[in-house]
């Protein structure tokens, strides 16, 4: 079921504009797009292990820039676009509790949530709505997003062929586990 998408990403990774596509997905995912950039990072890094750290760097930079856009949505447009986006993910009731978490835990919420499969766009929008310090938000985003994508790159660079063989042999299982992780992250947040 996921094989055509995986094969397409592997093919596009050799395209001269592959990094720009990744940049666009990374930016959009941090503020409104539902699919995390990991879906592109892993196969792109597997296809070209020599560029794994470049791929991680592009993903990190544009994810943080997209996070700043998400922050701006929460800061300036929370009552309209921000609430609509949060509603799109079924998290309207959890948004108030999220803001109280920020009031109590601040940067720790960003550091923890930025590494998990919980949608980063929710963190960005609510951080803006809570008027969390933009410099602290940006620094925490650089740390968490960078750690996440560079860890993936390091693992693929070190264990690329076995990882690639595992993914290609069990692609449907890997894709379902990834999707369950994302949906589970959304479900966990909506419980609060």
VENKACOR-V414236 format. One record per residue. N is the residue number from 1. RES is the residue in one small letter. SS is DSSP state (a for helix, b for strand, c for the rest). D_CENTER is the distance of its C-alpha to the mean C-alpha in Angstrom with 2 decimals. Layout:
BEGIN
n=N res=RES ss=SS d_center=D_CENTER
n=N res=RES ss=SS d_center=D_CENTER
END
This chain:
BEGIN
n=1 res=x ss=c d_center=22.74
n=2 res=x ss=c d_center=19.53
n=3 res=x ss=a d_center=21.72
n=4 res=x ss=a d_center=22.06
n=5 res=x ss=a d_center=18.34
n=6 res=x ss=a d_center=18.00
n=7 res=x ss=a d_center=21.19
n=8 res=x ss=a d_center=20.11
n=9 res=x ss=a d_center=17.00
n=10 res=x ss=a d_center=19.40
n=11 res=x ss=a d_center=21.92
n=12 res=x ss=a d_center=19.74
n=13 res=x ss=c d_center=18.65
n=14 res=x ss=c d_center=22.33
n=15 res=x ss=c d_center=22.51
n=16 res=x ss=c d_center=23.14
n=17 res=x ss=c d_center=20.43
n=18 res=x ss=a d_center=17.65
n=19 res=x ss=a d_center=15.89
n=20 res=x ss=a d_center=16.24
n=21 res=x ss=a d_center=14.69
n=22 res=x ss=a d_center=11.61
n=23 res=x ss=a d_center=11.78
n=24 res=x ss=a d_center=12.17
n=25 res=x ss=a d_center=9.30
n=26 res=x ss=a d_center=6.91
n=27 res=x ss=a d_center=9.07
n=28 res=x ss=a d_center=9.41
n=29 res=x ss=a d_center=6.04
n=30 res=x ss=c d_center=6.14
n=31 res=x ss=c d_center=9.59
n=32 res=x ss=c d_center=10.66
n=33 res=x ss=c d_center=9.53
n=34 res=x ss=c d_center=9.03
n=35 res=x ss=c d_center=7.79
n=36 res=x ss=c d_center=4.44
n=37 res=x ss=c d_center=5.65
n=38 res=x ss=a d_center=6.89
n=39 res=x ss=a d_center=9.46
n=40 res=x ss=a d_center=10.84
n=41 res=x ss=a d_center=10.52
n=42 res=x ss=a d_center=12.61
n=43 res=x ss=a d_center=15.35
n=44 res=x ss=a d_center=15.58
n=45 res=x ss=a d_center=16.10
n=46 res=x ss=a d_center=18.45
n=47 res=x ss=a d_center=20.33
n=48 res=x ss=c d_center=20.87
n=49 res=x ss=a d_center=20.69
n=50 res=x ss=a d_center=22.46
n=51 res=x ss=a d_center=19.57
n=52 res=x ss=a d_center=16.88
n=53 res=x ss=a d_center=16.67
n=54 res=x ss=a d_center=16.86
n=55 res=x ss=a d_center=13.93
n=56 res=x ss=a d_center=11.92
n=57 res=x ss=a d_center=13.49
n=58 res=x ss=a d_center=12.80
n=59 res=x ss=a d_center=9.07
n=60 res=x ss=a d_center=9.26
n=61 res=x ss=a d_center=11.82
n=62 res=x ss=a d_center=10.45
n=63 res=x ss=a d_center=7.04
n=64 res=x ss=a d_center=9.63
n=65 res=x ss=a d_center=12.01
n=66 res=x ss=a d_center=9.95
n=67 res=x ss=a d_center=9.46
n=68 res=x ss=a d_center=13.23
n=69 res=x ss=a d_center=13.78
n=70 res=x ss=a d_center=12.18
n=71 res=x ss=a d_center=14.38
n=72 res=x ss=a d_center=17.27
n=73 res=x ss=a d_center=16.90
n=74 res=x ss=a d_center=17.27
n=75 res=x ss=a d_center=19.98
n=76 res=x ss=a d_center=22.04
n=77 res=x ss=a d_center=21.31
n=78 res=x ss=a d_center=20.41
n=79 res=x ss=a d_center=23.62
n=80 res=x ss=a d_center=22.97
n=81 res=x ss=a d_center=19.63
n=82 res=x ss=a d_center=17.59
n=83 res=x ss=a d_center=19.55
n=84 res=x ss=a d_center=19.41
n=85 res=x ss=a d_center=15.61
n=86 res=x ss=a d_center=15.69
n=87 res=x ss=a d_center=18.62
n=88 res=x ss=a d_center=16.90
n=89 res=x ss=c d_center=14.84
n=90 res=x ss=c d_center=18.12
n=91 res=x ss=c d_center=17.39
n=92 res=x ss=a d_center=20.27
n=93 res=x ss=a d_center=22.23
n=94 res=x ss=a d_center=19.51
n=95 res=x ss=a d_center=18.77
n=96 res=x ss=a d_center=22.07
n=97 res=x ss=a d_center=21.53
n=98 res=x ss=a d_center=18.13
n=99 res=x ss=a d_center=20.15
n=100 res=x ss=a d_center=22.77
n=101 res=x ss=a d_center=20.36
n=102 res=x ss=a d_center=19.51
n=103 res=x ss=a d_center=23.25
n=104 res=x ss=a d_center=23.97
n=105 res=x ss=a d_center=21.20
n=106 res=x ss=c d_center=19.62
n=107 res=x ss=a d_center=17.53
n=108 res=x ss=a d_center=17.26
n=109 res=x ss=a d_center=15.17
n=110 res=x ss=a d_center=12.53
n=111 res=x ss=a d_center=12.98
n=112 res=x ss=a d_center=12.79
n=113 res=x ss=a d_center=10.05
n=114 res=x ss=c d_center=7.63
n=115 res=x ss=c d_center=8.42
n=116 res=x ss=c d_center=8.58
n=117 res=x ss=c d_center=7.35
n=118 res=x ss=c d_center=8.24
n=119 res=x ss=c d_center=6.35
n=120 res=x ss=a d_center=5.40
n=121 res=x ss=a d_center=7.69
n=122 res=x ss=a d_center=10.36
n=123 res=x ss=a d_center=10.41
n=124 res=x ss=a d_center=10.81
n=125 res=x ss=a d_center=13.43
n=126 res=x ss=a d_center=15.29
n=127 res=x ss=a d_center=15.42
n=128 res=x ss=a d_center=17.14
n=129 res=x ss=a d_center=19.31
n=130 res=x ss=c d_center=20.37
n=131 res=x ss=c d_center=21.26
n=132 res=x ss=c d_center=19.63
n=133 res=x ss=c d_center=20.74
n=134 res=x ss=a d_center=18.71
n=135 res=x ss=a d_center=19.50
n=136 res=x ss=a d_center=18.50
n=137 res=x ss=a d_center=15.21
n=138 res=x ss=a d_center=14.58
n=139 res=x ss=a d_center=15.92
n=140 res=x ss=a d_center=13.90
n=141 res=x ss=a d_center=10.61
n=142 res=x ss=a d_center=12.08
n=143 res=x ss=a d_center=13.08
n=144 res=x ss=a d_center=10.13
n=145 res=x ss=a d_center=7.52
n=146 res=x ss=a d_center=10.65
n=147 res=x ss=a d_center=11.76
n=148 res=x ss=a d_center=8.92
n=149 res=x ss=a d_center=9.12
n=150 res=x ss=a d_center=12.85
n=151 res=x ss=a d_center=13.57
n=152 res=x ss=a d_center=12.46
n=153 res=x ss=a d_center=14.57
n=154 res=x ss=a d_center=17.39
n=155 res=x ss=a d_center=17.66
n=156 res=x ss=a d_center=17.80
n=157 res=x ss=a d_center=20.21
n=158 res=x ss=a d_center=22.35
n=159 res=x ss=a d_center=22.37
n=160 res=x ss=a d_center=21.44
n=161 res=x ss=a d_center=24.31
n=162 res=x ss=a d_center=24.44
n=163 res=x ss=a d_center=20.69
n=164 res=x ss=a d_center=21.16
n=165 res=x ss=a d_center=24.33
n=166 res=x ss=a d_center=22.79
n=167 res=x ss=a d_center=19.93
n=168 res=x ss=a d_center=22.48
n=169 res=x ss=a d_center=25.01
n=170 res=x ss=c d_center=22.84
n=171 res=x ss=a d_center=20.26
n=172 res=x ss=a d_center=20.64
n=173 res=x ss=a d_center=20.40
n=174 res=x ss=a d_center=17.23
n=175 res=x ss=a d_center=15.59
n=176 res=x ss=a d_center=17.00
n=177 res=x ss=a d_center=15.89
n=178 res=x ss=a d_center=12.23
n=179 res=x ss=a d_center=12.77
n=180 res=x ss=a d_center=14.79
n=181 res=x ss=a d_center=12.21
n=182 res=x ss=a d_center=9.81
n=183 res=x ss=a d_center=13.07
n=184 res=x ss=a d_center=14.44
n=185 res=x ss=a d_center=11.78
n=186 res=x ss=a d_center=12.63
n=187 res=x ss=a d_center=16.23
n=188 res=x ss=a d_center=16.35
n=189 res=x ss=a d_center=15.26
n=190 res=x ss=a d_center=17.76
n=191 res=x ss=a d_center=20.47
n=192 res=x ss=c d_center=20.49
END
